[in-house]
Amino acid sequence: MLKVMTFNINSYSTKHGPWSTRKILIRNAIQDASPDIIALQAVRKEFGVNNGADQATQIAELLPEYRYIIFQPAMHDENGNSGGSAFLSRLNIIEASCLKLTLRPGLEDVNQRVVLTSVLNLKTGPFYLFNAHFSWVYQQASDNVHETLPYINSFTGYALLVGDFNTTPDTDIINRFRKEGWADTWAELCPQDNGYTFESDHLTKRIDYAWANDSLKQRITAVEIVANNYDTGGKRPSDHIGLLVTLAV
């Protein structure tokens, strides 16, 4: 079995608690879920915080079994700080790459974005994990998906696309994945549950997903909500909660 977790960690936002507290809650959530590999979105690296270590590396310092760390900046500011996506893995990531998504000018969302890819070498062959974080602005999200689909469809073998899509299941943007043969694992396995993942203190939307390609979709054995733990002071790991997918590979 292979367990994959996806989680938007909300950068250094303090709405649900300071990073020093949230980092521990994230560590606890990962330990409880016990995934083999974790796809993180909204990961920051700031030179003035925690000796300039990116947030994925900081989490890994609390979880030494996750020896493989990949942080991919998508955007940089004038001070050299950056934000992007990351993987933490117990298993050897034999290859990593990213697709840089174009940024449409003049929209509210000015964040550069990427789709980060890792490859695991399993007994059944290569396993491709795509980590996406799409825009909340319709036009930009549409562009993101238009560029992502041919990219992820170009890989042969088992493939799973996870991440924060910032879009609810009833939109034409999400329907594009279904039309291309990708299976929404939550809708397939938990059709009677809303699967809300945002916002963590008042859940009203499902915007975080795990999609399996045609080769993989028959091997999904479970999908569940994770990282919804919080301490007695009402602090939470993030503004999102996570998903954990279990695969028979």
Residue, then its C-alpha position, 0 to 999 in steps of 0.5 A: m500500500l502507498k499513502v499520499m497526503t496533500f495539504n495546503i499549509n497556509s504559508y506564515s499566516t497567523k490567522h489560525g495561530p503562530w507558525s511555531t504552534r501550527k508547525i507542531l500541529i502539522r507534525n502531529a497531523i502527519q504522524d497520525a496520518s502516517p503517509d509515505i509522501i506528502a504534497l505541500q502547497a503554500v510553502r514559504k522560504e523567508f531569510g528572516v524566519n527560522n534561519g531562512a529554512d523553507q517550511a517543508t524543511q522545518i517540518a521535516e526536522l520534526l519528522p526525521e523519517y521523511r528524509y527526502i525533501i523537495f521545495q520548488p519556489a514558484m515566485h520570489d519577492e524583491n527581498g529574495n523570499s520565495g513561495g511555492s510547493a514541496f514534497l516530503s517523502r519516506l521513499n526515495i524520490i528518483e526524479a523531480s521536475c516542475l511545470k511553470l504555469t504562465l501568469r495572466p497580467g491584470l488580474e487580482d491574483v499576482n502569484q506565479r504558480v507551478v505543478l511540481t512532479s515527483v517520481l517514485n520507483l515502486k515494485t509495480g513501476p514508476f509512480y508519478l505524483f503531481n502537486a498543483h496549486f491553482s489560482w482562485v481567479y477564474q480566468q487564471a485557474s482556467d489557464n492553469v488547468h489548460e496548461t496542466l492537463p496536456y502535461i500530466n496526460s503525457f506520462t504513462g503509468y500510475a499517476l496521481l494529481v493532488g493539491d489545492f485547486n481553489t475551485t469547487p467540484d461543480t465548475d467547468i474547470i473541474n469537469r475538464f479533468r473528468k472529461e480527460g478521464w481523471a477520477d476524483t477519488w473523493a467523489e468515487l469513494c465518498p459520494q455521500d459526503n461533502g468532503y469540505t476542506f476549507e476553511s478549517d474553522h468553518l468548513t463550507k467548500r471542497i477545493d482540495y483534490a486527489w485525481a487518479n488517472d485511468s491506470l491508477k483509479q482501480r487501485i484507490t482503496a481509501v480517501e479520508i480527511v486529515a489534519n483537522n486536529y487543533d489544540t485547546g486554544g482553537k489554533r489549527p494547522s492551517d486554513h485548509i484541512g488535508l486529504l489522505v489517499t491510500l493506493a494498492v500499489 
